[in-house]
Amino acid sequence: MAFLPRRERWGYNAIKPMTIGSRRRIAAVLALSTALLVSACSGGDEEQAASNELTMMTTLFGTAPDPNGEVQQAVEKLIGKKLKITWVPNAEYGDKTNVTLASDNIPDVMVVNEKGPGFVKAAEAGAFWDLTGKLDKYPNLKPADEQTAKNSMTNGKTYGIYRVRPLLRSGIVIRKDWLAKLGLKEPQTTEDLYAVAKAFTERDPDGNGKKDTYGLIVPKWPGNYASASPYDVVETWFGAPNGWGERDGKLVPGFDTPEFLEANRWMRKWVTEGLINPDFATLDTANWNDPFVQGKGGMIIDVNVRATQLLDLFKEKTPKDFDKVTLVGNLKRPDGQKFSYPFTGYNMVMAISKQHIRTEEQLDQTLQTLDKLASKEGSILLTNGIEGRNFEVDGEFAVPINQDDAKVKAIQNDVDKAFIQLGTRASVGLGAYRLKPNDEASRKMRDRFDVLMNEDLKTAVFNPALGVVAPTAVSKGQTLDTIIPDARIKYLSGAITEDQLKAQIKRWYDSGGTQIAQEVNDLVAKNGG
Amino acid sequence: MATDLVPNQVVPPAAEVTPPSPKRKRRARPVRLWRELLRYRWLYLLLLPGLVYFIVFKYLPMYGLTIAFKDYVPFVGYSGSEWVGLKHFQELFTGPDFGRLMFNTLLLALLTIVFVFPAPIVVALMLNELRIGLLKRSVQSLIYIPHFLSWTIVASLTYLLFSVDFGVIANWIHGLIGGQKVDYVAQADWFRPLIVLQLLWKQTGWGTIIYLAALAGVDSQLYEAARVDGAGRWRQFWHITLPSIAPTVVVMAILTSGNLMDSGFEQIWLMTTSLNRDVADVFDTFVYYIGITQGAFSYATAVGLFKGLVGVLLIFGSNWLAKRLGQRGLF
């Protein structure tokens, strides 16, 4: 204390001696400021402003729409409620979901992965409404497809309204002009595919005299095992189960089958021979299209809509000559048998949080609102936009109009990149009106989606365990989830041998996989798959 | 504060004047504290906001650490969640990840100490020997620019330069040495060298600032005296420059040691791929992965708490070591 100024320098005498009162004031200031800060941290517990406001959280694929924009206003007018929507970029949706679940500000209606560990724990603790059997009252929320409804359950309970998607979207996008130049036909079997990849790599499809191309483009896959990665699709072609499958009367994970190993042996050959982009372990999914458009690689195995995406990109680059893309469906394996990779028929569900919606009555109101949103009128608004503003109806088609007007373009973007995600009935690939693109190539491509889907659905391999989630997978996911996809990439890149890959599969079983397999078998038996 | 320790507030002022007996002194101390507080009340008032800040933002949130000993479910809340004792710690220590995490974290820390920590010292000493002021200043500015780039940009640059497909540097090295193309960004063997290189590139320049300041503070009379005694530049460096910045180096070393367990989350997260995850997983990325991606909040908190405890031990340890070696410690 010696260095503190002496009282004279502070003009001690000029200041009134501290009284009890002023000491109290300081205490009060301290208490108040603490209280303010504490309440600032835990605020937001107040009741939702009556029921004329609805908070939602969903995925976003572009820039967030203006809350006062035309589309949002139209939606608000339709449902008669103010909307407060948290738009979260798709890439970080899982993380943001967990953070939101941990906060005390859970939106009333939240789009979630109903099998994610964070959500399952929260739902089982009672944070969300159990909607099992409650949806039948609402004509537009009542599940349209029983199997999809079952798939979107969590161990026999419906925690949300599924957002419908086409049941089969897998396909191979191929450079049409390269095929033509090398005199190749569209592949029908995995052997054909290999031959195309080989030719694309070694026979100079771009005609620049250099060996600078490769057959297939694969990115660093962000998902885990059985998440519709190109690897998962190829494994299915070879006959491996999609996720889980029956072997000797018991459900086993797809990677514990000889077909899985065979498929990967085949793909490893691709890597060794340079038929796949050398940076397949690191290429960002956001840049997946680049090598295709730049003419470095000739094929992509992914969802069919990538074909129209690539068409659009070529159109931007060379508007006069852009018809360079073709789409092929699932392939037969060498012995002629065909197994196709289906999708789940939905993508995440809309769950209703109990935080603000506390009574059955409030729940009924919210469901009625969502029912309106899923009506014909709501679906048109969410998937097509505002009739007469950004599109015109032509029979069963929606034809884009006025796209040169910046305001109309904004409407179109808000719908395509954002509001479509609020749809449960009509959605991506299943618009209320089907989109009628303004060029012949894209139109043909869209027609092809349906042809291929209906053809491949005949041989689709469904995952019987979609509707269940094993408790051990929830509690031990952190150690287990990366084992198989990591080992697969390591094996393909040549970093480990097949024996080491098998050892990793055994490691999965030893670290808790044995329990998961048991639980999945029990749960599927109980819930009827 | 200490009010309840004050038995009576009516001790005569004489207590301050007369040399108190041990017993009376003990009773008088709280009173003196109050007087002290009263006398310098405006200074203490100035202290208050800072104190409130630390209590509210640093100490109150520590209440949340209790979830490391619970099965925390956000919806049920802190108090509603069930106590599970040391379950999560047990899981961590006996789990399959612990050994790998510890090894990776410590190895990266060791590499940081050996390569990254001394780099700014060496560069600062070299800059200090430069005679041309303009050159010195421009070099200094140029090398600390990378500090202002975010890790996302550094990682993107690394991918661009070292990618096996189109990386400029990767291709250049390949042209120089030939042989098989090396995938620097994906291969596990190259993970640690790349991390160290990134750290060197990004942080060295910034780190020199503190040492250059210490060097600027050295009394120039010392150098003059040494020159008069016939000391060459090397002698001056050895006997004046080095001892002068030694205390700064020690303080920096102690501060660094507390962060040894922090392996730079962003940097490692961005550089992790399926191929190098075995060597890339450290406590920081693990906490993020299990806490945010998997939603296992309690387990993540337990891991973070363990990491924090090790950090505290390291600070005290290196402080003790510094004192043992005859340097002034931090506290």
Interface residues (C-beta under 8 A of the other chain):
Chain A: M1 L4 R7 W10 Y12 I15 P17 M18 I26 V29 L30 S33 T34 L37 V38 G94 D95 N98 V99 L101 A102 S103 D104 G116 P117 G118 F119 K121 A122 A125 G126 A127 K220 N277 P278 D279 A281 T282 L283 P291 K296 K354 S475 G477 Q478 T479 D481 T482 P485 D486 R488 I489 K490 S493 A495 R507 S511
Chain B: E36 L38 R39 Y40 R41 W42 L43 L45 L48 P49 V52 I55 V56 F57 L60 V73 P74 F75 V76 G95 P96 D97 Y159 S163 V164 D165 K181 D183 V185 A186 Q187 A188 T273 S274 L275 R277 D278 F286 Y289 I290 G291 I292 T293 Q294 G295 A296 F297 Y299
